[in-house]
Amino acid sequence: MKIKAELMDESAVQRALTRISHEIIEKNKGTDNLAFLGIKTRGVPLARIIAGKIKEIEGVELPVSELDINHYRDDLTEAYAIPEVMDSRISFDVTGKDIILVDDVLFTGRTVRAAIEAIFSLGRPSSIQLAILVDRGHRQLPFRADYVGKNVPTATTEFISVLLPETDGCTAVKLFSL
């Protein structure tokens, strides 16, 4: 793969996450009953960042946990026919909560479908809202994010990579072509 463009640098990512944080507070008329689930891998640090920004704004610390969806995926290749199932580290009961589901890139919608199935295996939330850093289109399932950092129309031959300090040592969003 070859890098085609840097779509967002660190400051653009931070601005998008700050905006998403404000939108979450506004849409939910505050922070009562909110809890965050980050989809492993890059959704987890993004969920923590958003929850941290909400704490700065509202002075309220919201629960954040990580959601492993490998067991619920329907789009694994033969190389991953038997997924390694990691325990989701959920530190709260999802039942009755307004869940903010966080991931880095929204593409076909299959990850979101798997995440919703995983959440419902844990309990029945009051609502599930989706926060995405980058929406690249090409949906195969009827999902739309409630909060989007950046919409980036792409070709199906392109790939978007969200780089974060926890996994990549830097913060950026890059577009690659095959």
MONOR-V193693 format. One record per backbone hydrogen bond with DSSP energy under -1.0 kcal/mol. CO is the residue of the C=O (numbers start at 1). NH is the residue of the N-H. E is the energy in kcal/mol with one decimal. If there is no record, write none. Layout:
[[CO NH E] [CO NH E]]
This chain:
[[2 177 -2.6] [5 175 -3.3] [8 173 -2.5] [9 13 -2.3] [10 14 -2.4] [11 15 -2.3] [12 16 -2.3] [13 17 -2.4] [14 18 -2.2] [15 19 -2.5] [16 20 -2.5] [17 21 -2.0] [18 22 -2.1] [19 23 -2.5] [20 24 -2.4] [21 25 -2.0] [22 26 -2.6] [23 27 -3.0] [24 28 -1.9] [25 30 -2.8] [26 29 -1.2] [31 34 -1.9] [33 98 -2.7] [35 100 -3.0] [36 65 -2.1] [37 102 -2.7] [38 67 -3.1] [39 43 -1.9] [42 46 -1.3] [43 47 -2.3] [44 48 -2.1] [45 49 -2.3] [46 50 -2.5] [47 51 -2.6] [48 52 -2.2] [49 53 -2.4] [50 54 -2.4] [51 55 -2.0] [52 56 -1.9] [53 57 -2.0] [54 58 -3.4] [55 59 -2.1] [63 36 -3.0] [65 38 -2.6] [67 40 -2.5] [69 72 -2.0] [70 73 -1.1] [77 80 -1.6] [78 81 -1.7] [88 90 -1.2] [89 66 -1.2] [94 97 -2.1] [97 126 -1.9] [97 127 -1.6] [98 35 -1.8] [99 129 -3.2] [100 37 -2.4] [101 131 -3.2] [102 39 -2.8] [103 133 -1.3] [104 134 -2.4] [106 136 -2.4] [108 140 -3.1] [108 141 -1.9] [109 113 -2.2] [110 114 -2.2] [111 115 -2.5] [112 116 -2.6] [113 117 -2.1] [114 118 -2.4] [115 119 -2.6] [116 120 -2.5] [117 121 -1.2] [119 122 -1.6] [124 96 -2.5] [127 99 -2.9] [129 101 -3.4] [130 146 -1.7] [130 147 -2.2] [131 103 -2.0] [132 149 -2.1] [133 150 -1.3] [134 106 -2.6] [135 152 -2.9] [136 154 -1.0] [141 143 -2.3] [147 132 -3.0] [150 135 -2.5] [155 158 -1.8] [157 178 -1.2] [159 176 -3.2] [161 174 -2.7] [163 172 -1.9] [164 167 -1.0] [164 168 -3.8] [172 163 -3.4] [173 7 -2.1] [173 8 -1.7] [174 161 -2.8] [175 4 -3.5] [175 5 -1.7] [176 159 -2.5] [177 2 -2.5]]
